[in-house]
Amino acid sequence: MVIDSCTTPEWQQKIGSQVRSIRLLRNMEQTAVAAQAGISVTALKNLESGKGATIKTLIKILRVYGRENWLNTLAPPIIISPLQMLTLKSKRQRARGKRSEAANIPVVEKNQSEPEAT
């Protein structure tokens, strides 16, 4: 597994640059993309410049570009095989320890209506 050592600002810059490239390839104005996505132009500018944006903004823009498939690469479904589940399953534990013999003796409560023997 290759782990990219980019910092958060570097990732913001990379994603913003790709979003900007798509917009330019489609020859679209920022105002048109923002209007179609239902976001402000400032939000789009912040995303494209790498200043950050919300996930909601990113999703709306990706839908305008028809790039929802990017989201699947960010959050792929987690698949665990039945064999893996068996190996990961821990031994079932008891809810509590064994009772002692004294704990098994029933407790008889006094009836308050009967007088006490003296």
Buried (B, 14 or more C-beta within 10 A) or exposed (E): EEEEEEEEEEEBBEBBEEBBEBBEEEEBEBEBBBBBBEBEBEBBBBBBBBBBBEEEBBEBBBBBBEEEEBBEEEEEEEEEEEEEEEEEEEEEEEEEEEEEEEEEEEEEEEEEEEEEEE
